[in-house]
Amino acid sequence: MLLQSVASADEGLYALVAREWLRGHLPYTTVWETKPPLLFALLAGAFELFGTSIVTLRFATDLAIFATAVALYAIGASLHRDGRSVGATAAVLYATLTLSDGASSALAETFYAPFVAIPLAFALRRGARGAGLGPLAALGCGVSLACAVLVKESAALEAAFAGVVILRIAGLRAFAPLACGSLAAVALSALPYALAHELPLYWDANWSAVARRAFVAVTDATPPLDVLRAQALAFFPVTLLAVGLPWFLRDESIEPDERRLATLALVWASVDLLTVVAIRERLGNHFIPLMAPASVLGALVAVSVARRRKWRAFVPAVLTIGLIAHAAYQFILAAPIAYARIVRHDPAAFDTTAQLAAYISAHATTASTLYVADDRVAIYLLTGMTPPTRYAYAAHLVDPYQEIVAGVDGRAEVARIMATRPSFVVRDLANRANEDPRVRADFDRVLAADYRRNFTLGPHVVYVPKNERA
């Protein structure tokens, strides 16, 4: 993934919002997306520190995965017996599993995971030592759990679960500081919008859009068996270790703290599955949060089997097999790309987004404008151009479902954009079947009358005005 300009449309959109923030524009003001502001703040901070690039995106993602893995190590290490082994195994399993389901891309699920895992780890470690949580510690846990929700709203159930676990360990006296920390974090996220007199935009993206989505019928045509098969592969080898979980829970030699941790991880995983049901979509990235509790369960079973059977090599073998299973194909896919980039000196090889952006950049002038009516929002980033609309993600304007979520009249907005006569229009012809028929008809009419195809790359076409040369 490091060699690709973007790994997903979502990643390109998040990065674009972060870039606009560094240019002085708060999220939702010049680029709209229904995600809370902390996700964009994290990416903007990374861009500010390390530069706006794909390498920065990957580095930020790796840091989030590393932080979650460290928290899982601490959770496992809270056990009295073989704690370090369980923790290390859980950490490595998590880092391995996140190579699947798109978690190597800068996705919200990857970034909110540490904000849940870290306070859980802190509370469990304190509980294992017989120490309580002071007011400041509880306050910090509340801030962290709120931050998870401020990265993506769907973290709410998982954050609530973690809060209940913390209260069971620390007692009800921790409720007030925990709640105060959460409320303070939410209030702080809205403060920049209050100061800029843009609170309606904040409210719309963070609350109204969620409400609009709740009342829209979501069509997920993916067959359940296909989802199950994909996730069984994504969670391998934990899917095999899960076979031993019932045996593990019935084993009388298992210590009470191991049983408690297994129960906690099972409930944690159930909450994450309930979140997927609530989202009403079964996309791979929605299962990423489940990888944390699954890694803990897999680690408990693997270490227990190695201990009972005295197979010292069992745990290293499980981790090695998992790493090969998830990483090998990544290297196989990267090999021809690396060869083209390094040996043939072709920086855009095998990268459709980069090739489209390179063509536009080569033919653009300082006065050129661009409309990407395509999911490849990263083209704005790679060309340095500004979107002609707040709804830079094309689906918000052409997909009937996304139009409702965004609260925008897509047909009118597309007409407004095309009336400005952009110098370049990028369109994905393979996606025409998913477009609102009215928007598609208007779009086709304007392109046929005023534009011509100037560059084609598979289903992706770059149009320019008929009276201009490019």
Backbone torsions as a table, in degrees:
resi	resn	phi	psi	omega
1	MET	NA	-25.8	-178.1
2	LEU	-60.4	-27.1	-175.0
3	LEU	-85.6	-10.1	-177.8
4	GLN	-96.0	145.6	-179.2
5	SER	-64.6	-37.7	170.2
6	VAL	-148.9	150.6	179.1
7	ALA	-97.5	-15.1	-179.8
8	SER	-157.8	161.3	177.7
9	ALA	-64.4	-38.7	179.8
10	ASP	-59.3	-44.3	-178.7
11	GLU	-59.7	-43.2	179.2
12	GLY	-63.0	-39.2	179.4
13	LEU	-67.5	-43.8	178.7
14	TYR	-60.2	-43.4	-179.1
15	ALA	-65.3	-35.4	179.3
16	LEU	-66.8	-42.8	177.4
17	VAL	-61.2	-42.0	179.5
18	ALA	-63.7	-40.9	178.6
19	ARG	-63.1	-42.6	179.6
20	GLU	-63.4	-34.2	177.9
21	TRP	-63.3	-42.2	178.4
22	LEU	-66.2	-21.9	176.6
23	ARG	-85.4	1.6	176.3
24	GLY	102.6	10.5	-176.8
25	HIS	-114.7	117.3	178.2
26	LEU	-60.7	150.9	174.2
27	PRO	-52.3	143.7	179.5
28	TYR	83.7	-16.6	-177.7
29	THR	-80.3	-45.9	178.6
30	THR	-112.6	-23.1	175.0
31	VAL	-136.0	125.0	-174.5
32	TRP	-102.2	137.4	172.7
33	GLU	-156.7	138.5	-177.4
34	THR	-84.0	67.5	172.7
35	LYS	-136.0	146.5	178.0
36	PRO	-64.0	162.6	-170.6
37	PRO	-72.7	-20.2	-175.2
38	LEU	-65.1	-35.2	177.4
39	LEU	-56.7	-46.5	-178.9
40	PHE	-71.1	-31.4	177.4
41	ALA	-65.2	-40.0	178.8
42	LEU	-63.8	-44.2	-179.8
43	LEU	-69.8	-40.1	178.2
44	ALA	-63.7	-39.3	176.8
45	GLY	-62.2	-41.2	177.9
46	ALA	-64.4	-42.1	178.2
47	PHE	-63.1	-39.1	-179.6
48	GLU	-65.2	-37.9	-178.0
49	LEU	-79.1	-41.0	-169.6
50	PHE	-120.1	1.1	178.9
51	GLY	96.6	150.5	-179.3
52	THR	-82.0	99.7	-178.0
53	SER	-157.0	165.8	177.2
54	ILE	-65.7	-32.8	179.0
55	VAL	-62.8	-39.1	177.9
56	THR	-64.0	-42.4	177.3
57	LEU	-57.9	-46.2	-178.7
58	ARG	-66.7	-39.3	-179.6
59	PHE	-65.4	-42.4	178.5
60	ALA	-63.2	-40.9	177.6
61	THR	-63.3	-43.6	179.3
62	ASP	-62.8	-37.7	177.7
63	LEU	-63.6	-40.8	178.9
64	ALA	-64.3	-42.7	178.4
65	ILE	-65.2	-41.7	179.3
66	PHE	-62.5	-43.0	-179.3
67	ALA	-62.5	-41.2	178.3
68	THR	-67.1	-40.6	179.3
69	ALA	-62.5	-40.2	178.0
70	VAL	-64.2	-40.6	178.2
71	ALA	-64.0	-39.8	178.0
72	LEU	-65.8	-35.6	175.0
73	TYR	-60.9	-44.2	-179.4
74	ALA	-65.0	-37.2	177.6
75	ILE	-62.6	-46.9	178.3
76	GLY	-65.4	-39.3	-177.7
77	ALA	-69.1	-9.2	177.0
78	SER	-72.9	-12.2	178.5
79	LEU	-73.1	147.1	179.1
80	HIS	-74.8	-33.7	-177.4
81	ARG	-112.7	127.5	177.9
82	ASP	55.3	28.8	-177.3
83	GLY	-60.4	-43.9	-179.2
84	ARG	-65.9	-37.1	179.2
85	SER	-65.7	-44.5	178.5
86	VAL	-63.5	-44.9	-179.5
87	GLY	-62.3	-46.5	-179.4
88	ALA	-64.3	-39.6	179.5
89	THR	-65.8	-42.9	178.0
90	ALA	-62.3	-41.9	-179.0
91	ALA	-63.2	-45.3	-179.2
92	VAL	-69.1	-40.5	177.5
93	LEU	-59.1	-44.5	-179.3
94	TYR	-62.5	-46.4	179.2
95	ALA	-61.7	-32.3	179.5
96	THR	-74.2	-47.5	-177.7
97	LEU	-63.1	-32.5	-176.5
98	THR	-72.4	0.6	170.1
99	LEU	-75.6	-12.3	-179.7
100	SER	-108.8	173.7	178.2
101	ASP	60.2	23.1	176.1
102	GLY	77.7	8.6	-176.2
103	ALA	-72.4	-8.9	173.1
104	SER	-79.4	-4.9	173.6
105	SER	-93.9	157.8	-179.1
106	ALA	-76.8	82.6	-177.5
107	LEU	-106.9	152.2	-176.7
108	ALA	-60.9	-37.8	-178.0
109	GLU	-60.7	-36.3	179.0
110	THR	-68.2	-35.6	-175.3
111	PHE	-81.3	-25.4	179.6
112	TYR	-87.8	-15.4	-177.7
113	ALA	-55.5	-46.5	-178.8
114	PRO	-65.3	-27.3	-179.7
115	PHE	-70.7	-18.4	173.7
116	VAL	-93.4	-45.1	-174.2
117	ALA	-68.3	-37.5	-175.9
118	ILE	-65.7	-50.5	177.2
119	PRO	-64.4	-32.7	175.1
120	LEU	-61.6	-46.6	-180.0
121	ALA	-62.0	-42.8	-179.3
122	PHE	-61.4	-46.7	-178.7
123	ALA	-66.6	-41.7	-179.8
124	LEU	-65.5	-39.1	178.8
125	ARG	-66.0	-42.6	178.7
126	ARG	-64.7	-40.8	178.8
127	GLY	-64.1	-38.4	179.8
128	ALA	-65.5	-27.6	179.9
129	ARG	-90.4	-0.8	-178.8
130	GLY	76.5	14.3	-179.8
131	ALA	-100.3	146.1	178.5
132	GLY	-89.7	-174.4	176.4
133	LEU	-108.1	124.4	175.9
134	GLY	-74.9	170.8	-179.0
135	PRO	-57.4	-41.3	-179.4
136	LEU	-67.2	-39.3	178.7
137	ALA	-64.6	-43.6	178.5
138	ALA	-64.8	-38.5	176.9
139	LEU	-60.5	-45.5	179.1
140	GLY	-62.7	-39.1	177.3
141	CYS	-63.1	-39.6	178.2
142	GLY	-64.0	-41.3	177.2
143	VAL	-61.5	-44.9	-178.1
144	SER	-62.9	-44.7	-179.2
145	LEU	-65.4	-37.2	176.1
146	ALA	-66.1	-35.7	178.3
147	CYS	-61.5	-35.2	177.0
148	ALA	-59.3	-45.3	179.8
149	VAL	-70.1	-28.9	178.4
150	LEU	-78.4	-5.2	170.2
151	VAL	-91.7	-43.7	174.8
152	LYS	-154.7	134.2	-174.8
153	GLU	-61.6	-29.6	-176.9
154	SER	-67.8	-6.0	175.3
155	ALA	-77.9	-2.8	-172.3
156	ALA	-59.7	-46.0	-178.5
157	LEU	-65.1	-41.6	-179.5
158	GLU	-66.7	-40.0	178.4
159	ALA	-65.9	-38.9	177.9
160	ALA	-64.3	-41.1	177.0
161	PHE	-59.9	-47.3	179.6
162	ALA	-61.3	-38.0	178.1
163	GLY	-62.8	-39.9	178.2
164	VAL	-64.7	-41.8	178.1
165	VAL	-60.9	-44.4	-180.0
166	ILE	-62.3	-41.2	179.9
167	LEU	-68.0	-34.1	177.0
168	ARG	-65.5	-32.9	-179.7
169	ILE	-81.6	-44.6	-173.1
170	ALA	-90.7	-19.0	-177.0
171	GLY	92.8	164.3	-176.2
172	LEU	-65.4	-18.0	178.9
173	ARG	-64.4	-18.5	179.6
174	ALA	-84.9	-6.3	-174.8
175	PHE	-62.7	-46.8	-176.4
176	ALA	-60.6	-52.1	178.9
177	PRO	-66.0	-33.1	177.8
178	LEU	-62.7	-46.1	179.4
179	ALA	-67.0	-40.7	179.7
180	CYS	-62.9	-41.3	178.1
181	GLY	-62.0	-41.6	179.5
182	SER	-65.6	-45.9	-179.3
183	LEU	-65.3	-37.0	179.7
184	ALA	-64.4	-40.3	-179.9
185	ALA	-65.2	-42.2	179.2
186	VAL	-64.7	-43.6	179.6
187	ALA	-63.0	-40.5	179.9
188	LEU	-64.1	-35.1	-179.9
189	SER	-66.1	-28.8	-179.6
190	ALA	-88.0	-14.8	-174.3
191	LEU	-57.8	-47.2	179.8
192	PRO	-58.0	-33.9	179.9
193	TYR	-73.6	-35.3	176.4
194	ALA	-64.8	-43.1	-179.9
195	LEU	-66.5	-31.5	-179.4
196	ALA	-92.0	5.1	-177.9
197	HIS	57.4	40.0	-179.7
198	GLU	-122.4	25.0	-179.1
199	LEU	-57.2	-35.5	177.8
200	PRO	-58.8	-36.5	178.3
201	LEU	-66.4	-42.9	178.7
202	TYR	-61.0	-46.1	-178.9
203	TRP	-63.6	-42.0	-177.9
204	ASP	-62.2	-48.0	-175.9
205	ALA	-73.0	-31.8	-173.2
206	ASN	-97.7	-21.2	-177.4
207	TRP	-126.7	-52.8	-176.6
208	SER	-63.7	-41.2	-179.2
209	ALA	-63.8	-38.0	177.6
210	VAL	-64.3	-41.7	178.8
211	ALA	-65.4	-41.4	179.0
212	ARG	-62.3	-40.6	-179.4
213	ARG	-65.5	-35.0	-176.9
214	ALA	-62.8	-26.2	-176.8
215	PHE	-104.6	12.0	177.6
216	VAL	-102.6	135.7	177.0
217	ALA	-73.0	120.0	-179.9
218	VAL	-97.1	125.5	179.4
219	THR	-101.3	111.1	176.1
220	ASP	-113.1	102.2	-174.1
221	ALA	-84.3	0.2	-178.5
222	THR	-68.2	121.9	179.7
223	PRO	-60.3	137.2	-178.9
224	PRO	-54.3	-37.4	179.7
225	LEU	-65.1	-35.2	177.1
226	ASP	-66.4	-39.8	177.4
227	VAL	-63.5	-45.3	-179.6
228	LEU	-61.8	-43.0	-180.0
229	ARG	-64.3	-43.9	-179.0
230	ALA	-63.8	-42.1	-178.2
231	GLN	-74.5	-29.6	174.7
232	ALA	-62.2	-37.8	177.3
233	LEU	-74.1	-39.4	-178.4
234	ALA	-65.1	-32.5	-177.1
235	PHE	-98.1	6.0	176.6
236	PHE	-65.0	137.5	7.1
237	PRO	-93.1	8.3	179.8
238	VAL	-61.7	-31.4	178.6
239	THR	-61.8	-33.5	176.1
240	LEU	-77.0	-39.8	179.2
241	LEU	-64.3	-26.8	179.9
242	ALA	-60.9	-25.0	177.8
243	VAL	-60.5	-33.0	-178.3
244	GLY	-86.5	-1.0	-176.7
245	LEU	-65.5	-45.5	177.7
246	PRO	-58.9	-40.5	177.8
247	TRP	-62.8	-41.7	-179.8
248	PHE	-60.4	-45.3	-176.9
249	LEU	-69.3	-25.7	179.6
250	ARG	-90.2	-8.0	-176.6
251	ASP	-70.7	119.8	-178.0
252	GLU	-70.3	-17.5	179.8
253	SER	-81.7	-7.2	179.1
254	ILE	-70.9	131.6	-178.4
255	GLU	-76.2	156.0	-176.5
256	PRO	-56.1	-40.7	-178.5
257	ASP	-68.3	-30.6	175.9
258	GLU	-67.6	-42.1	178.7
259	ARG	-64.8	-40.9	178.6
260	ARG	-62.7	-42.6	179.9
261	LEU	-65.4	-39.6	177.8
262	ALA	-63.2	-42.2	178.4
263	THR	-63.4	-44.4	178.5
264	LEU	-59.6	-44.6	-179.1
265	ALA	-65.7	-36.5	177.7
266	LEU	-64.6	-43.9	178.1
267	VAL	-65.6	-41.9	177.7
268	TRP	-56.6	-48.2	179.3
269	ALA	-63.3	-38.2	179.2
270	SER	-64.5	-39.6	177.4
271	VAL	-62.4	-40.7	178.9
272	ASP	-66.6	-37.8	176.2
273	LEU	-66.7	-38.5	176.5
274	LEU	-63.0	-35.3	177.3
275	THR	-63.3	-42.1	177.8
276	VAL	-60.7	-41.6	178.1
277	VAL	-62.8	-41.7	-179.3
278	ALA	-65.6	-36.0	179.0
279	ILE	-66.9	-29.4	178.3
280	ARG	69.1	22.0	172.6
281	GLU	-136.6	145.5	-176.8
282	ARG	-114.9	45.4	177.0
283	LEU	-73.3	151.7	-176.8
284	GLY	-56.1	-40.4	-176.2
285	ASN	-65.5	-21.7	179.5
286	HIS	-72.2	-15.6	179.0
287	PHE	-93.1	-4.2	-177.6
288	ILE	-58.8	-43.9	179.3
289	PRO	-57.5	-29.5	-179.7
290	LEU	-65.6	-18.9	-176.7
291	MET	-68.0	-26.4	179.1
292	ALA	-68.2	-57.7	178.1
293	PRO	-65.1	-32.3	178.0
294	ALA	-63.6	-36.3	178.8
295	SER	-67.2	-38.2	177.6
296	VAL	-64.4	-45.5	179.5
297	LEU	-63.6	-43.9	178.4
298	GLY	-61.5	-39.4	179.6
299	ALA	-66.2	-41.9	178.8
300	LEU	-60.1	-45.1	-179.5
301	VAL	-67.6	-45.8	-176.5
302	ALA	-62.3	-46.1	-179.3
303	VAL	-67.6	-37.3	178.4
304	SER	-64.4	-43.6	178.2
305	VAL	-61.6	-45.1	-179.5
306	ALA	-62.1	-38.2	-179.2
307	ARG	-70.8	-46.2	-177.0
308	ARG	-68.9	-41.6	-177.3
309	ARG	-90.2	-5.5	-178.6
310	LYS	57.4	38.4	175.2
311	TRP	-97.8	89.7	-176.2
312	ARG	-63.0	-28.4	-177.1
313	ALA	-86.1	-2.2	-173.8
314	PHE	-64.1	-50.3	-177.9
315	VAL	-63.2	-49.0	176.3
316	PRO	-58.3	-34.8	179.4
317	ALA	-66.7	-43.1	178.6
318	VAL	-60.3	-46.0	-178.6
319	LEU	-66.6	-39.4	179.8
320	THR	-65.8	-44.9	178.9
321	ILE	-61.7	-42.6	178.8
322	GLY	-63.0	-42.6	-180.0
323	LEU	-63.6	-44.0	179.0
324	ILE	-63.4	-43.5	-177.6
325	ALA	-61.6	-36.6	-175.7
326	HIS	-94.4	-26.9	-175.0
327	ALA	-98.1	-27.3	-173.3
328	ALA	-58.4	-46.9	-177.2
329	TYR	-67.9	-27.3	176.3
330	GLN	-63.0	-42.4	179.2
331	PHE	-70.5	-35.3	178.1
332	ILE	-63.8	-43.5	178.3
333	LEU	-67.3	-34.6	-175.9
334	ALA	-77.1	-23.5	-174.1
335	ALA	-56.6	-54.3	-179.6
336	PRO	-65.2	-31.4	178.4
337	ILE	-67.1	-45.6	179.8
338	ALA	-61.6	-40.2	179.6
339	TYR	-61.8	-45.7	-178.8
340	ALA	-65.8	-38.2	-177.4
341	ARG	-73.1	-42.5	-172.2
342	ILE	-86.9	-47.7	-174.6
343	VAL	-84.1	-45.1	-177.1
344	ARG	-90.5	-5.3	178.3
345	HIS	55.9	42.1	178.1
346	ASP	-110.2	95.2	-172.8
347	PRO	-67.8	-15.1	-177.8
348	ALA	-109.8	12.2	-176.5
349	ALA	-60.0	135.7	176.7
350	PHE	61.7	18.5	-176.7
351	ASP	-128.6	96.4	-176.0
352	THR	-58.8	-43.3	-179.5
353	THR	-60.0	-46.1	-179.5
354	ALA	-65.9	-36.7	-179.8
355	GLN	-67.4	-42.4	177.5
356	LEU	-64.1	-43.2	179.6
357	ALA	-65.1	-39.1	179.9
358	ALA	-64.2	-40.2	179.0
359	TYR	-64.0	-46.5	-179.0
360	ILE	-63.5	-44.1	-179.8
361	SER	-61.8	-37.0	-177.9
362	ALA	-69.9	-23.7	-175.7
363	HIS	-113.4	3.6	-177.5
364	ALA	-89.5	156.0	172.7
365	THR	-115.9	177.2	-179.5
366	THR	-65.6	-21.0	-179.0
367	ALA	-94.8	-0.6	-175.7
368	SER	-69.9	146.2	175.2
369	THR	-122.9	159.3	-172.6
370	LEU	-140.2	137.4	169.9
371	TYR	-126.2	116.4	179.2
372	VAL	-95.7	93.7	176.8
373	ALA	-88.0	55.2	-168.5
374	ASP	-153.7	157.3	178.6
375	ASP	-70.1	-12.5	-175.5
376	ARG	-82.3	67.2	-177.6
377	VAL	-61.5	-25.2	-177.9
378	ALA	-62.0	-13.5	177.3
379	ILE	-60.7	-34.1	175.4
380	TYR	-61.9	-40.3	179.2
381	LEU	-65.4	-48.5	-173.5
382	LEU	-69.9	-26.2	178.3
383	THR	-93.9	-12.8	-177.9
384	GLY	76.8	10.0	-177.0
385	MET	-89.1	160.4	-179.0
386	THR	-100.7	135.7	178.1
387	PRO	-62.0	147.1	179.6
388	PRO	-84.7	6.5	-177.2
389	THR	-150.3	153.1	174.0
390	ARG	-65.9	-24.0	-176.2
391	TYR	-96.3	70.9	-174.4
392	ALA	-68.8	-28.2	176.8
393	TYR	-75.8	114.1	-169.4
394	ALA	-56.3	-35.4	-176.8
395	ALA	-61.2	-27.6	179.2
396	HIS	-61.9	-20.4	-177.6
397	LEU	-109.1	-21.8	-174.0
398	VAL	-116.0	-16.2	178.5
399	ASP	-94.4	120.8	-176.6
400	PRO	-55.0	-39.6	179.6
401	TYR	-65.8	-46.4	-179.0
402	GLN	-67.8	-30.6	176.0
403	GLU	-59.5	-42.6	-179.2
404	ILE	-66.6	-44.2	179.7
405	VAL	-61.1	-43.5	-179.1
406	ALA	-75.0	-17.4	-179.3
407	GLY	66.7	41.6	-175.4
408	VAL	-132.1	148.5	172.2
409	ASP	-85.5	95.7	-174.3
410	GLY	-59.5	-39.4	-178.7
411	ARG	-62.1	-44.9	-179.5
412	ALA	-68.3	-38.2	-178.6
413	GLU	-69.3	-40.2	176.7
414	VAL	-63.6	-40.5	178.2
415	ALA	-61.9	-41.2	178.8
416	ARG	-63.2	-43.6	-179.5
417	ILE	-61.9	-48.1	-176.8
418	MET	-68.2	-24.7	177.1
419	ALA	-67.6	-22.0	177.2
420	THR	-79.8	-6.5	177.3
421	ARG	56.1	68.2	178.6
422	PRO	-58.1	147.2	179.5
423	SER	-68.8	-31.0	179.0
424	PHE	-136.8	138.7	173.6
425	VAL	-127.7	124.6	178.9
426	VAL	-107.0	130.1	-177.6
427	ARG	-138.1	144.8	177.0
428	ASP	-101.5	102.9	-177.0
429	LEU	-69.3	-21.9	179.5
430	ALA	-70.7	-15.9	-177.1
431	ASN	-97.9	5.0	-174.9
432	ARG	-59.0	-33.5	-177.7
433	ALA	-66.0	-23.0	-178.8
434	ASN	-92.7	-0.5	-176.7
435	GLU	-86.9	151.7	172.9
436	ASP	-57.9	123.0	-176.2
437	PRO	-53.7	-36.9	-179.4
438	ARG	-68.0	-43.3	178.8
439	VAL	-64.7	-43.4	-179.9
440	ARG	-60.3	-43.9	-179.3
441	ALA	-64.1	-43.4	178.5
442	ASP	-63.0	-43.7	-179.2
443	PHE	-61.6	-48.4	-179.4
444	ASP	-59.8	-39.0	-178.1
445	ARG	-65.9	-45.2	-179.5
446	VAL	-66.1	-43.8	-179.5
447	LEU	-64.1	-40.3	-179.8
448	ALA	-66.6	-36.0	-176.2
449	ALA	-80.4	-38.9	-168.6
450	ASP	-117.9	-9.2	-173.8
451	TYR	-127.6	163.4	174.6
452	ARG	-136.5	152.3	177.0
453	ARG	-71.1	131.0	-178.8
454	ASN	-119.5	-21.2	-179.8
455	PHE	-156.4	132.3	-178.6
456	THR	-127.1	133.8	178.6
457	LEU	-137.9	94.8	-174.0
458	GLY	63.4	-130.4	178.9
459	PRO	-82.0	-3.6	-176.5
460	HIS	-92.3	128.1	-176.2
461	VAL	-125.0	136.9	172.9
462	VAL	-103.8	119.8	178.5
463	TYR	-102.1	147.3	172.4
464	VAL	-132.0	155.7	178.2
465	PRO	-57.8	145.2	-175.0
466	LYS	-63.1	-30.0	-177.0
467	ASN	-92.5	10.1	179.1
468	GLU	-118.7	151.2	178.5
469	ARG	-101.9	141.6	176.3
470	ALA	-151.6	NA	NA
